[in-house]
Amino acid sequence: MIYIVISIIGLLVIVALFTYSSKSKTKTEEPPVVAPPADCCGAHAICEKGLKKIDEKIEYFDDEELDQYRGIPSDSFDDQQIDQFREILYTIRPEELSDWFISLEKRGIELPDVLKQELN
């Protein structure tokens, strides 16, 4: 009977040691909290897009050939010209679309009305 009690106590001690050691290994330091600058509004994506519009540097998306359409109204493009826009539009990654629209706007290029409808 005494052997059973000693073995149970031994098992409990082993389990307690194992539990303590595993908890101490998983404890990690939490990263320090970094406060945003005082002038930050918290809407980073919106602010950055606004800054891109203000910045005078034009970002190209391998679409330099569209510069020839500068100043043409959006309802005046023929099918071939629309296909040029469409080819670029559908090869741009979705996360780059807004940047591409900003690029077109800075360059004075209007997106054809047909493509505006396709995007909606």
BALOBA-1460 file (C-alpha; in Angstrom, 3 decimals):
// residues 120
<rec num="1" residu="m" x="0.000" y="0.000" z="0.000"/>
<rec num="2" residu="i" x="2.821" y="2.394" z="0.820"/>
<rec num="3" residu="y" x="4.377" y="1.739" z="-2.608"/>
<rec num="4" residu="i" x="1.167" y="2.838" z="-4.332"/>
<rec num="5" residu="v" x="1.022" y="6.090" z="-2.333"/>
<rec num="6" residu="i" x="4.703" y="6.832" z="-3.010"/>
<rec num="7" residu="s" x="4.302" y="6.138" z="-6.749"/>
<rec num="8" residu="i" x="1.208" y="8.405" z="-6.947"/>
<rec num="9" residu="i" x="3.075" y="11.197" z="-5.148"/>
<rec num="10" residu="g" x="6.060" y="10.686" z="-7.476"/>
<rec num="11" residu="l" x="3.829" y="10.935" z="-10.551"/>
<rec num="12" residu="l" x="2.234" y="14.116" z="-9.204"/>
<rec num="13" residu="v" x="5.668" y="15.645" z="-8.619"/>
<rec num="14" residu="i" x="6.767" y="14.726" z="-12.181"/>
<rec num="15" residu="v" x="3.578" y="16.205" z="-13.689"/>
<rec num="16" residu="a" x="3.993" y="19.390" z="-11.610"/>
<rec num="17" residu="l" x="7.623" y="19.792" z="-12.731"/>
<rec num="18" residu="f" x="6.740" y="19.156" z="-16.364"/>
<rec num="19" residu="t" x="3.884" y="21.693" z="-16.218"/>
<rec num="20" residu="y" x="6.083" y="24.332" z="-14.574"/>
<rec num="21" residu="s" x="8.926" y="23.867" z="-17.059"/>
<rec num="22" residu="s" x="6.634" y="24.013" z="-20.101"/>
<rec num="23" residu="k" x="4.996" y="27.231" z="-18.856"/>
<rec num="24" residu="s" x="8.332" y="28.892" z="-18.252"/>
<rec num="25" residu="k" x="9.504" y="28.001" z="-21.778"/>
<rec num="26" residu="t" x="6.418" y="29.456" z="-23.477"/>
<rec num="27" residu="k" x="6.668" y="32.756" z="-21.625"/>
<rec num="28" residu="t" x="7.883" y="35.349" z="-24.059"/>
<rec num="29" residu="e" x="8.374" y="39.019" z="-23.670"/>
<rec num="30" residu="e" x="5.596" y="41.092" z="-25.126"/>
<rec num="31" residu="p" x="6.766" y="43.611" z="-27.687"/>
<rec num="32" residu="p" x="6.740" y="47.169" z="-26.417"/>
<rec num="33" residu="v" x="3.756" y="49.267" z="-27.390"/>
<rec num="34" residu="v" x="4.766" y="51.990" z="-29.812"/>
<rec num="35" residu="a" x="2.513" y="55.018" z="-29.875"/>
<rec num="36" residu="p" x="1.801" y="56.580" z="-33.278"/>
<rec num="37" residu="p" x="2.998" y="60.126" z="-33.912"/>
<rec num="38" residu="a" x="0.786" y="62.876" z="-32.513"/>
<rec num="39" residu="d" x="-0.212" y="64.065" z="-35.999"/>
<rec num="40" residu="c" x="-1.356" y="60.583" z="-37.114"/>
<rec num="41" residu="c" x="-5.080" y="60.281" z="-37.799"/>
<rec num="42" residu="g" x="-5.080" y="56.467" z="-37.804"/>
<rec num="43" residu="a" x="-6.303" y="56.169" z="-41.394"/>
<rec num="44" residu="h" x="-2.979" y="55.238" z="-42.974"/>
<rec num="45" residu="a" x="-4.347" y="53.895" z="-46.239"/>
<rec num="46" residu="i" x="-6.391" y="57.029" z="-46.843"/>
<rec num="47" residu="c" x="-3.569" y="59.393" z="-45.871"/>
<rec num="48" residu="e" x="-1.056" y="57.593" z="-48.067"/>
<rec num="49" residu="k" x="-3.383" y="57.751" z="-51.072"/>
<rec num="50" residu="g" x="-3.850" y="61.468" z="-50.485"/>
<rec num="51" residu="l" x="-0.091" y="61.910" z="-50.326"/>
<rec num="52" residu="k" x="0.301" y="60.030" z="-53.604"/>
<rec num="53" residu="k" x="-2.092" y="62.471" z="-55.265"/>
<rec num="54" residu="i" x="-0.159" y="65.449" z="-53.917"/>
<rec num="55" residu="d" x="3.247" y="64.049" z="-54.872"/>
<rec num="56" residu="e" x="4.225" y="65.293" z="-58.319"/>
<rec num="57" residu="k" x="6.207" y="62.156" z="-59.167"/>
<rec num="58" residu="i" x="4.286" y="60.037" z="-61.664"/>
<rec num="59" residu="e" x="4.369" y="56.271" z="-61.210"/>
<rec num="60" residu="y" x="4.137" y="54.273" z="-64.439"/>
<rec num="61" residu="f" x="2.737" y="50.749" z="-64.672"/>
<rec num="62" residu="d" x="4.384" y="49.759" z="-67.945"/>
<rec num="63" residu="d" x="1.729" y="51.846" z="-69.669"/>
<rec num="64" residu="e" x="3.689" y="54.691" z="-71.246"/>
<rec num="65" residu="e" x="1.806" y="54.170" z="-74.512"/>
<rec num="66" residu="l" x="-1.317" y="55.621" z="-72.870"/>
<rec num="67" residu="d" x="0.337" y="59.050" z="-72.687"/>
<rec num="68" residu="q" x="-0.742" y="59.628" z="-76.284"/>
<rec num="69" residu="y" x="-4.361" y="59.784" z="-75.032"/>
<rec num="70" residu="r" x="-3.735" y="62.759" z="-72.737"/>
<rec num="71" residu="g" x="-6.585" y="65.256" z="-72.966"/>
<rec num="72" residu="i" x="-8.987" y="62.978" z="-74.862"/>
<rec num="73" residu="p" x="-12.479" y="62.908" z="-73.271"/>
<rec num="74" residu="s" x="-13.533" y="59.574" z="-71.766"/>
<rec num="75" residu="d" x="-16.384" y="59.130" z="-74.263"/>
<rec num="76" residu="s" x="-14.236" y="59.648" z="-77.392"/>
<rec num="77" residu="f" x="-12.138" y="56.476" z="-77.499"/>
<rec num="78" residu="d" x="-12.469" y="53.943" z="-80.324"/>
<rec num="79" residu="d" x="-12.455" y="50.168" z="-79.803"/>
<rec num="80" residu="q" x="-8.731" y="49.741" z="-80.427"/>
<rec num="81" residu="q" x="-7.860" y="52.432" z="-77.887"/>
<rec num="82" residu="i" x="-10.262" y="50.946" z="-75.336"/>
<rec num="83" residu="d" x="-8.598" y="47.556" z="-75.821"/>
<rec num="84" residu="q" x="-5.233" y="49.112" z="-74.964"/>
<rec num="85" residu="f" x="-6.665" y="50.418" z="-71.691"/>
<rec num="86" residu="r" x="-8.439" y="47.120" z="-71.031"/>
<rec num="87" residu="e" x="-5.263" y="45.080" z="-71.536"/>
<rec num="88" residu="i" x="-3.430" y="47.131" z="-68.910"/>
<rec num="89" residu="l" x="-6.416" y="47.279" z="-66.571"/>
<rec num="90" residu="y" x="-6.816" y="43.516" z="-66.424"/>
<rec num="91" residu="t" x="-3.111" y="42.802" z="-65.972"/>
<rec num="92" residu="i" x="-2.656" y="45.126" z="-62.996"/>
<rec num="93" residu="r" x="-2.854" y="43.517" z="-59.573"/>
<rec num="94" residu="p" x="-6.015" y="44.528" z="-57.665"/>
<rec num="95" residu="e" x="-4.029" y="46.246" z="-54.913"/>
<rec num="96" residu="e" x="-2.369" y="48.487" z="-57.536"/>
<rec num="97" residu="l" x="-5.569" y="49.681" z="-59.207"/>
<rec num="98" residu="s" x="-6.032" y="52.810" z="-57.122"/>
<rec num="99" residu="d" x="-2.391" y="53.774" z="-57.712"/>
<rec num="100" residu="w" x="-2.891" y="53.284" z="-61.451"/>
<rec num="101" residu="f" x="-5.971" y="55.529" z="-61.414"/>
<rec num="102" residu="i" x="-3.938" y="58.183" z="-59.579"/>
<rec num="103" residu="s" x="-1.187" y="57.824" z="-62.198"/>
<rec num="104" residu="l" x="-3.684" y="58.318" z="-65.029"/>
<rec num="105" residu="e" x="-5.170" y="61.343" z="-63.286"/>
<rec num="106" residu="k" x="-1.758" y="62.971" z="-62.808"/>
<rec num="107" residu="r" x="-0.980" y="62.415" z="-66.487"/>
<rec num="108" residu="g" x="-4.291" y="63.912" z="-67.650"/>
<rec num="109" residu="i" x="-5.562" y="60.635" z="-69.091"/>
<rec num="110" residu="e" x="-9.223" y="59.747" z="-68.695"/>
<rec num="111" residu="l" x="-10.359" y="56.137" z="-68.389"/>
<rec num="112" residu="p" x="-12.805" y="55.238" z="-71.195"/>
<rec num="113" residu="d" x="-16.465" y="55.255" z="-70.124"/>
<rec num="114" residu="v" x="-16.891" y="51.610" z="-71.204"/>
<rec num="115" residu="l" x="-14.207" y="50.512" z="-68.742"/>
<rec num="116" residu="k" x="-15.726" y="52.585" z="-65.949"/>
<rec num="117" residu="q" x="-18.951" y="50.649" z="-66.470"/>
<rec num="118" residu="e" x="-17.082" y="47.336" z="-66.499"/>
<rec num="119" residu="l" x="-15.515" y="48.176" z="-63.140"/>
<rec num="120" residu="n" x="-18.885" y="48.815" z="-61.508"/>
